[in-house]
Amino acid sequence: MSYLDVSKLEMVQEITQSLEQYKAEFLNLPDFKNTTMFVKKFQTVTPQGLPVYLGKVNTYMLQIDENLLDAREQVMFGKDREANLERQRQRRELCPLHKNFLKNNPTVRQMFYNVLHPGAKINPHFGVNGLAVNKVPDHFRIHITIEPGDDSYFFIENLYPLKYRENLCFGFEDGLLNHWAENRGTQIRNVLILDVDKSVLPKNLTMLEV
């Protein structure tokens, strides 16, 4: 159980070497200022019965069609799936860098931006796409910091808090570990997240220096 250093993974370096271009594509998304889409669609709760999200949290997904047809995604999107498929296709066309990344990295199930506004919190949960009670052993999540904020933290149960900072990239077993995040500062914290099948990762990932 640890924060793992993923900075040398080829898929991570592909993004970090062009981070400003990825960020520019994201900022140009027409729905960047949509503050209600994610919160309304995903009203999941933690194992303790608390809302996963407290305060203002925005998530902007980029997914391939095959991922949206996955059984777990069908639970998430339900009868809105077809509309979401079309929305994702339109979004990918506006983001050629992201689209090519997904095409060239088929083991990445999805990539998305998670924006945690000042005072917001993601409560402790076991997560696969925010499904708080669903533990999936092969699920691995990577955080690539876009904007660290001035006082934002990530937590895994029984470990020291990890403060977001410039150029911070780390991974963890999202489907097995109880984890959460808090923005205690006055600036937004924005991260690009990759969901990866753990089986494709090298066995020698080292622990991150906290």
N, C-alpha and C positions, 0 to 999 in steps of 0.2 A: 504494500500500500504506500504510494508515494506520488509526488509530482515527477514526471519523467521528461528529460531533455529531448526534444524532438527537432531541435534547430538544424541538425545535420541531415534529416530526412530529405530525400530529393524532392518530394512533393511540397514540403514546407519551403525549401529554398527556392523552388520555382515561383512561389508567391512572394516571399520576402525580398527577392531580388528585383521585383517589379511592384513593390508595395504601393507606391504612390499612384501608379496606373490603376491598380485594383481599387484603391480608395476612390479615385476620380470616377470610375464607372459606377461604383456604389452610390456616390453622392448625386449622380445624375439620374438615378431611378425616379420615375414620376411619383411612385408611392412612398418615397423616402420620408415624407412628412405625415404619412398615414399612422396615426397614433392609436387606432382602435382595432385594426384588422386582426392582429395576433391575439390580443386580450379577449376579444369576443369569441374567437373560434376555439381557443384552448383554455378552458376553465378547469384545469387539473388541480389536484390537491396533493399534499405531501402525505407520507404515511401517518403523520400526526393529525391529518384532517385540515391543515392550513392551506390557503392558496399558495401555489408555487411562486407567484409573482406578487410583490407588494410595491406600490408606487408605480412610476412610469417606466415600463420596459417595452422596447420595440424589437421585433425580430423580422428580418428580411431574408427569406429563403431562396436558394437557387438549387433546383433539383432536376434530375433527369426523369423522363416519363416512367422508366422502369422502377425507380424508387417510389414514385407516387402510387404505383400499382401494388406495392408491397402490402402484405396483410396488416402490418402495424400502421402504415399510412392510411389504409382504408378505415381503421378505427378512428384515426385522427380527423379525417376529412369527411367521411360518411357520404351523404348524397351530394355534397358540394365538390366531390372529387373532380368531375369533368370541368367545372368552372375553374378549379384550381390548376388543372393540367394546362388549360389554355392560358391562364395568367402566368404560369411558369414558362411556357414557351415564349410568350411575348417578352417576359423579363430577360430570358436568356439571349434573345435577339438584340436587346439593348446592351448586353454585357458580353461582348465577344471574348474578352480575356477569360472570364469566368466560364463561359460556354466551352471554350477550348480546353480549359483545365479539367472540367468534368469529363469531356470526351477522352482526354489523354490519360485520365486517372480513374478507370472504371471501378476501382475498389473504394473510392470515396462515395459514400451513399448519398451525402448531401453536403452542401456548404451554405453557411448562412451568417449574417451579421447580427450580433446581439448588442443592443445599445441599452446601457443601464444609466438612467438619469440620476442626478443628485438626490440622495435620500432613498433611492430604490433598493430593493433587496430581492434576491431569489432564495426562497427558504430551503432548508435541508431536504434533499430528496434523492432517490435513486432514479436516474433518468435515462430514458431513450426517447428523444424528441419531447421531453417534458412529461412523459407518462410516468408519474411518480411511483407507482407500485409495480412497475414492470422491470424485472432484473434480466438482463441479457448478457451472458458471459463473453460473447465475442465482440462486444461493442466498445470501441475506443474513440475518445474525443480529443481533438487538438484545438488549442486556443492560440491564435496569432494576434498579438496586440496591434490594434490600429490606433487607438487613442487611449492611453492608460488612465487618464483622469489624474486628479491630484491626491486622492486618498481612497482608492478602491482596492478590494481584497477578494481573493478566492480561498475557499476553505475545503479541506477534506478532513473528515472526522479523525480526531486524535493526532493530526499533524499541525505544525506551525502554519499560521496564515501566510499566504503568498500575496505580496503586494504587487499590483500591476505596475509595470515600468516599460519604458521604450524598448522595443525589440525583444520583448519577452515572448517566447514560444514554449508551450508545455503541453503534455498530454496526460491522460489518466483514464482509468476504466470506468467510464460514465455509467455503464449498465450495472456495475456491482458496488460502487463506492458511494456512500452518503456524502453529499457535497452541497455547497451553496456559495453565494457571492453577495457582496454588499458594496454600495457606493456611499461612502461616508463624507465625500468631498463636495466641491462646488462645481465640478466639471463633469461632462459625460465620460463614461468608460465604454469604449467600443471595441469589440473583438470580432475577428473572423473565425468561425468555427468549422472544422472539418469532422465529419463522422466517418470513421474508417473501420473496415473489417480487421480485427486484431490479428488474424492469422497471417496477414501480409507484412506485418511489421518485423523488423530484425529483433533477434532475441537479446541483443546486447545494449538495449537502451539504458542509459545511465540516469541516476537520480539527479534532479535539478538542485543546484545550490540555492537555498531559500534566503 
